[in-house]
Amino acid sequence: PEDKELLSDFTLSPLFMGCPRTGFFRTDRRMRLGYAISVSGAAPDTLMLTKFDVLPIRFLLSVFSLRLGDFVRLAPDGKIAKQIGTTFRRLEERAAPSAAGNEVRAATAQFLVQRVWDGAPVASIFIACHLLVMLGRGLDDVGSCGAYHVILQMGLSGFVVVLVLSFFAFAPQLRWLMRSPLILQFQMMFMHRHQAIRPPPYVYVSDGGLIECLGVLLLLRRRMPLIICSDACEDMNVTLRALLDTIHLARAEKLCSFFDVRDPRRDVQLSMAEVRHSRCPYLRLGIRYEPTEAGGEAMEGELLYIRMRLAPDDAAPERGLLEKSELMGEPIPPPGSTFDSGAGTGRGGNGRGSFRDTRPLRREMNGLWCSGPCARRCPGRRFPDFGTGNQFLQPRHFANLCALGAEMTLPAVKYIAQKIRPNGTP
């Protein structure tokens, strides 16, 4: 109840999920990796709930179900759902003892029963109120005005009472209201923050960009000595806004300060401003962690920051789809790349050089489905600065983005390996 912030970090792992505000709970074994990634990567939520966080926008998001986050259940399934799931498993084993899908079907049945049980109380009240309203309309048609007003007011009052009581769900007697999807959507639409001693059964999990895009802040809280970060946020001008936000948040929490490892006297923002025109694929920043107790010693760490971009005068060709042999081996920088990664290109840094290649350059690739000569005439952003709202990326886009990520990450990984094993030991 003493927490004043509306948003909080939330961790999802194979074993546990939660945060200091809610506590930690065992992760439901039915949760899939794809679901967790989709929910935690709900980028439109970040845009709408930070830039346009007003009641009309929230109303539209709720009515048209435009949110990409989801309400994740913290509490384990209840006794009734577990009993039905166990009964379902026994029946499946008797019918087909060796069937591979028995456990999946039993878990699905338990999941559905729990969700129906959670929403049934409020849904039943709403259905009863709606029936009263319909009954009142019917009495009005036959001319019974007195009964019409009484029954209509009873139905409308039922709606209002339940919705008003939901704002007092911090009371143990009204906690059951927080299990209903209708109540959860209603409270979120009105920007209500539930405050109680115990966490609610469901919490809304969405994109981490609502707080911090990079995921570095949690590692700074753990005082990690070496952090590697890959940034693919929408930042065409390479302002490193996501990294600046992380630095400001770390400073506000008095976790640490950052410095240039080459010259600690230099302002770190000056080093960050050079990234846009740098040929180094990553940026090294030093971290000075504040002492955890009075009189303690400060601890130092290092951040390797990789910003998705092309080096100046990049002349690498557009590549084809990924192959299994490439995925199993070490990434090979493409010819024409101008990153300082030891790539033997044969093209030089200012063009194609003596290496003749008729393939189009990757920097000319647009974010649409068209390719070839017409792609150069198509409007839109060029590789790799595709907009986050672009839903037309093709496999060739994915392959080139993956190859660029591997090309930029390889030098950083080699640096880390050399730092961990300076003698080259395996």
C-alpha positions in Angstrom: 0.0 0.0 0.0 2.9 2.4 0.6 4.1 2.1 -3.0 3.2 5.2 -5.0 4.4 4.2 -8.5 1.9 2.8 -10.9 4.3 0.5 -12.7 6.7 -2.0 -11.5 9.3 -4.4 -12.9 8.0 -8.0 -13.3 10.2 -11.0 -13.9 9.1 -14.2 -15.7 11.3 -17.3 -15.5 10.7 -21.0 -15.9 10.5 -21.6 -12.1 9.2 -18.3 -10.6 7.6 -15.1 -11.5 6.9 -11.9 -9.7 8.5 -8.8 -8.3 9.3 -7.3 -4.9 6.0 -5.5 -4.8 3.9 -8.6 -5.4 6.2 -11.3 -4.1 7.3 -14.3 -6.1 5.1 -17.2 -7.1 5.8 -20.5 -8.9 5.4 -20.1 -12.7 2.5 -22.1 -14.1 3.9 -25.0 -16.0 1.4 -24.4 -18.7 2.9 -21.1 -19.5 4.8 -21.2 -22.9 7.9 -19.2 -23.9 6.1 -17.8 -26.9 3.3 -16.5 -24.7 5.7 -14.9 -22.3 7.7 -13.2 -25.1 4.5 -11.9 -26.8 3.1 -10.5 -23.6 6.4 -8.9 -22.4 6.9 -7.4 -25.9 3.6 -5.6 -26.3 5.1 -2.5 -27.8 1.8 -0.8 -28.7 1.0 -0.7 -25.0 4.2 1.3 -24.4 3.2 3.8 -27.0 -0.5 4.2 -25.9 0.0 4.1 -22.1 2.9 6.5 -22.1 2.2 9.0 -24.9 -1.7 8.9 -24.8 -2.5 7.7 -21.3 -6.0 9.4 -21.1 -9.4 8.0 -20.3 -10.8 8.0 -24.0 -7.7 6.1 -25.2 -8.0 3.5 -22.4 -11.7 3.2 -23.2 -11.0 2.4 -26.9 -8.2 0.0 -25.9 -10.7 -1.9 -23.6 -13.7 -1.9 -26.0 -11.8 -3.0 -29.1 -9.3 -5.2 -27.1 -6.3 -3.5 -28.6 -4.0 -4.2 -25.7 -1.3 -6.8 -26.4 -0.4 -7.4 -22.8 -2.4 -9.8 -20.7 -3.5 -10.5 -17.1 -1.3 -13.2 -15.7 -2.6 -15.3 -12.8 -0.3 -15.2 -9.7 -2.2 -17.5 -7.4 -2.2 -21.2 -8.0 -5.3 -23.0 -9.2 -8.0 -23.5 -6.7 -9.1 -26.9 -5.2 -12.1 -27.3 -7.5 -10.0 -26.8 -10.7 -7.3 -29.2 -9.4 -9.9 -31.8 -8.5 -11.4 -31.6 -12.0 -8.0 -31.7 -13.6 -7.1 -34.8 -11.6 -10.4 -36.5 -12.5 -9.8 -35.7 -16.1 -6.4 -37.2 -16.0 -7.7 -40.5 -14.5 -10.4 -40.7 -17.2 -7.9 -40.1 -19.9 -5.5 -42.7 -18.6 -8.3 -45.3 -18.4 -9.4 -44.5 -22.0 -5.9 -44.3 -23.5 -3.1 -45.1 -21.0 -0.2 -44.3 -23.4 -1.7 -41.4 -25.3 0.8 -38.5 -25.6 -1.8 -35.7 -25.3 -3.4 -36.9 -22.1 -1.5 -34.5 -19.8 -2.0 -31.6 -22.2 -5.8 -32.1 -22.4 -6.1 -32.5 -18.6 -4.1 -29.3 -18.0 -6.2 -27.5 -20.5 -9.4 -28.6 -18.8 -8.0 -27.5 -15.4 -7.1 -24.1 -16.9 -10.5 -23.6 -18.4 -12.3 -24.6 -15.2 -10.3 -22.1 -13.2 -10.8 -19.3 -15.6 -14.6 -19.9 -15.7 -14.7 -20.2 -11.9 -12.9 -16.9 -11.6 -15.2 -15.0 -13.9 -18.5 -16.7 -13.0 -19.6 -14.7 -9.9 -19.4 -11.3 -11.5 -20.6 -12.6 -14.8 -23.7 -14.1 -13.1 -24.5 -10.8 -11.4 -24.2 -8.9 -14.7 -26.3 -11.4 -16.6 -29.0 -11.2 -13.9 -29.0 -7.4 -14.0 -29.2 -7.5 -17.8 -32.2 -9.9 -17.6 -33.9 -7.5 -15.2 -33.4 -4.6 -17.6 -34.8 -6.7 -20.5 -37.8 -7.7 -18.2 -38.4 -4.1 -17.4 -38.4 -3.1 -21.1 -41.0 -5.9 -21.7 -43.3 -4.6 -18.9 -43.0 -1.1 -20.3 -44.4 -2.4 -23.6 -47.5 -3.7 -21.9 -48.1 -0.5 -20.0 -47.0 -1.5 -16.5 -45.1 1.7 -15.7 -44.7 1.1 -12.0 -43.2 -2.3 -12.3 -41.1 -1.1 -15.2 -39.4 1.6 -13.1 -38.8 -0.7 -10.2 -37.3 -3.6 -12.1 -35.3 -1.3 -14.4 -33.8 0.5 -11.4 -33.0 -2.8 -9.7 -31.1 -3.9 -12.8 -29.2 -0.7 -13.3 -28.4 -0.5 -9.6 -26.9 -4.0 -9.7 -24.4 -2.9 -12.3 -23.5 0.3 -10.4 -23.1 -1.5 -7.0 -20.8 -4.2 -8.4 -18.6 -1.6 -10.2 -18.4 0.7 -7.2 -17.6 -2.2 -4.8 -14.7 -3.2 -7.1 -12.9 0.0 -6.0 -13.0 -1.4 -2.5 -11.7 -4.9 -3.4 -8.7 -4.4 -1.0 -11.1 -5.7 1.7 -10.8 -9.4 2.1 -14.5 -9.9 1.8 -14.4 -8.3 -1.7 -11.2 -9.9 -3.0 -13.2 -12.2 -5.2 -14.1 -9.3 -7.4 -10.5 -9.0 -8.6 -10.7 -12.4 -10.3 -13.2 -11.2 -12.9 -11.9 -10.2 -16.3 -14.7 -7.6 -16.5 -13.6 -5.9 -13.3 -10.0 -6.0 -14.3 -10.7 -4.3 -17.6 -13.0 -1.8 -15.9 -10.4 -0.7 -13.3 -7.7 -0.5 -15.9 -9.9 1.7 -18.1 -10.4 4.1 -15.3 -6.7 4.1 -14.4 -7.4 2.7 -10.9 -4.5 1.2 -9.1 -5.4 -1.7 -6.7 -3.7 -1.3 -3.3 -3.9 -4.1 -0.7 -1.8 -6.0 1.7 -2.0 -9.1 -0.5 -1.3 -9.0 -4.2 -4.4 -9.5 -6.5 -4.9 -12.9 -8.1 -4.2 -11.3 -11.5 -1.7 -8.7 -12.6 -1.4 -7.0 -16.0 1.9 -7.8 -17.6 3.0 -5.8 -20.7 6.0 -4.4 -22.5 9.0 -3.5 -20.3 9.4 -0.3 -22.3 6.8 1.3 -19.9 9.7 1.5 -17.4 13.0 0.7 -19.2 13.5 -0.8 -22.7 16.9 -2.4 -22.3 16.5 -4.6 -19.3 19.8 -3.3 -17.9 18.3 -1.7 -14.8 17.6 -5.0 -13.2 21.2 -6.2 -13.8 22.5 -3.0 -12.3 20.4 -3.6 -9.2 22.1 -7.0 -8.9 25.5 -5.2 -9.3 26.6 -7.4 -12.1 30.3 -7.0 -13.0 29.9 -7.4 -16.7 26.7 -6.6 -18.7 26.2 -7.0 -22.5 23.2 -5.2 -24.0 21.7 -5.2 -27.5 19.5 -2.3 -28.4 17.1 -2.5 -31.3 14.7 0.2 -30.2 13.3 2.6 -32.8 16.1 5.2 -32.9 16.9 6.2 -36.5 19.2 9.1 -35.5 21.2 6.9 -33.0 20.5 9.2 -30.1 20.8 6.3 -27.7 17.7 7.4 -25.9 17.1 4.0 -24.3 20.6 4.0 -22.8 20.1 7.6 -21.6 16.8 6.6 -19.9 18.6 3.7 -18.2 21.4 6.0 -17.0 18.8 8.5 -15.6 16.9 5.7 -13.8 20.0 4.3 -12.3 21.1 7.7 -11.1 17.6 8.4 -9.6 17.9 5.2 -7.6 21.5 6.0 -6.7 22.6 2.6 -8.0 25.7 3.6 -9.9 27.4 6.1 -12.3 28.9 5.6 -15.7 32.2 6.7 -17.1 34.3 6.4 -20.3 36.7 3.5 -19.8 39.3 5.2 -22.0 39.2 8.5 -20.1 37.2 8.5 -16.9 37.4 12.3 -16.7 35.4 12.6 -19.9 31.6 13.1 -19.9 30.0 9.8 -20.8 27.4 11.5 -23.0 30.2 12.8 -25.3 31.3 9.2 -25.8 27.8 8.2 -26.6 27.4 11.0 -29.1 30.3 9.4 -31.1 28.6 6.1 -31.6 26.6 7.3 -34.6 29.8 7.8 -36.7 31.9 5.1 -35.1 33.1 2.0 -36.8 33.4 0.1 -33.6 30.3 -2.2 -33.3 29.9 -1.7 -29.6 30.4 0.9 -26.9 32.3 0.2 -23.7 31.2 2.1 -20.6 32.5 1.7 -17.1 30.2 1.3 -14.1 30.9 2.5 -10.6 28.4 0.9 -8.2 27.7 2.9 -5.1 28.5 1.2 -1.7 25.7 -0.8 -0.3 26.4 0.4 3.3 28.0 3.4 4.9 31.8 3.1 4.9 31.8 0.3 2.3 33.8 0.2 -0.9 32.6 1.0 -4.3 32.5 -1.7 -6.9 33.3 -1.3 -10.6 31.8 -3.1 -13.6 31.6 -2.8 -17.3 28.7 -2.4 -19.9 29.1 -3.5 -23.5 26.4 -1.7 -25.4 25.5 -2.8 -29.0 23.3 -0.4 -30.9 21.7 -1.8 -34.1 23.0 0.3 -37.0 25.2 0.3 -40.0 28.7 1.6 -40.0 29.5 4.7 -42.2 29.9 3.8 -45.9 28.6 0.3 -45.4 28.7 -1.6 -48.7 27.7 -5.1 -47.7 25.2 -6.8 -50.1 21.8 -8.0 -49.2 22.1 -11.6 -48.2 19.8 -14.6 -48.7 17.9 -16.7 -46.2 19.7 -18.2 -43.2 21.0 -21.8 -43.5 21.5 -24.4 -40.8 25.3 -24.5 -41.4 25.5 -20.8 -40.7 23.6 -21.1 -37.5 25.8 -23.9 -36.2 29.1 -22.1 -37.0 30.8 -18.8 -36.1 29.4 -15.7 -37.8 31.4 -14.5 -40.8 31.3 -10.7 -41.4 30.1 -10.0 -44.9 32.3 -8.4 -47.6 31.7 -4.7 -47.7 31.1 -4.3 -44.0 33.0 -1.3 -42.5 32.8 -2.3 -38.9 36.2 -2.6 -37.1 35.7 -6.3 -36.5 38.7 -7.7 -38.5 36.5 -8.5 -41.5 38.5 -9.2 -44.6 36.1 -7.5 -47.0 38.0 -6.8 -50.2 35.6 -3.9 -50.7 37.2 -1.2 -48.6 35.2 1.3 -46.5 34.0 3.6 -49.2 32.3 1.4 -51.7 32.5 -1.9 -53.5 36.2 -1.6 -54.4 37.6 -4.4 -56.5 35.0 -6.9 -55.3 32.3 -7.1 -58.0 28.9 -8.1 -56.8 25.6 -7.6 -58.6 23.5 -8.1 -55.5 21.8 -4.9 -54.1 23.2 -3.4 -51.0 21.6 -4.1 -47.7 21.4 -0.4 -46.8 19.1 0.0 -49.8 16.6 -2.7 -48.6 13.2 -1.3 -47.6 10.8 -2.7 -45.1 8.1 -3.7 -47.6 7.6 -6.9 -49.5 8.9 -5.6 -52.8 12.5 -6.4 -53.8 14.8 -5.9 -56.7 15.0 -2.6 -58.7 11.6 -1.5 -57.6 12.6 -1.7 -53.9 14.9 1.3 -54.4 12.0 3.4 -55.6 9.6 2.4 -52.8 9.2 4.9 -50.0 9.8 4.0 -46.4 12.7 3.5 -44.0 15.8 1.5 -45.1 17.6 -1.3 -43.4 18.0 -1.7 -40.5 15.8 1.2 -39.3 12.5 -0.4 -40.0 9.7 1.0 -37.9 8.4 -1.1 -34.9 4.9 -0.8 -36.4 5.9 -2.4 -39.7 4.1 -5.7 -40.0 5.3 -6.5 -43.5 8.8 -7.8 -42.8 9.7 -10.9 -44.8 12.1 -13.8 -44.2 14.8 -11.9 -46.1 14.5 -9.0 -43.7 14.8 -11.4 -40.7 17.8 -13.0 -42.2 19.6 -9.7 -42.8 18.7 -8.4 -39.3 20.0 -11.6 -37.7 23.2 -11.5 -39.7 23.8 -7.8 -38.7 23.2 -8.7 -35.1 25.7 -11.6 -35.2 28.2 -9.4 -37.1 28.0 -6.7 -34.4 27.9 -9.0 -31.4 30.8 -11.3 -32.4 33.6 -8.7 -31.5 31.9 -8.1 -28.1 31.7 -11.8 -27.4 35.3 -12.3 -28.3 36.3 -9.4 -26.0 34.3 -11.0 -23.1 35.9 -14.4 -23.7 39.4 -12.8 -23.7 38.6 -11.0 -20.5 37.3 -14.1 -18.8 40.0 -16.4 -20.1 43.0 -14.1 -20.8 45.3 -17.1 -21.4 43.0 -18.6 -24.1 42.1 -21.6 -22.0 38.9 -23.4 -23.1 
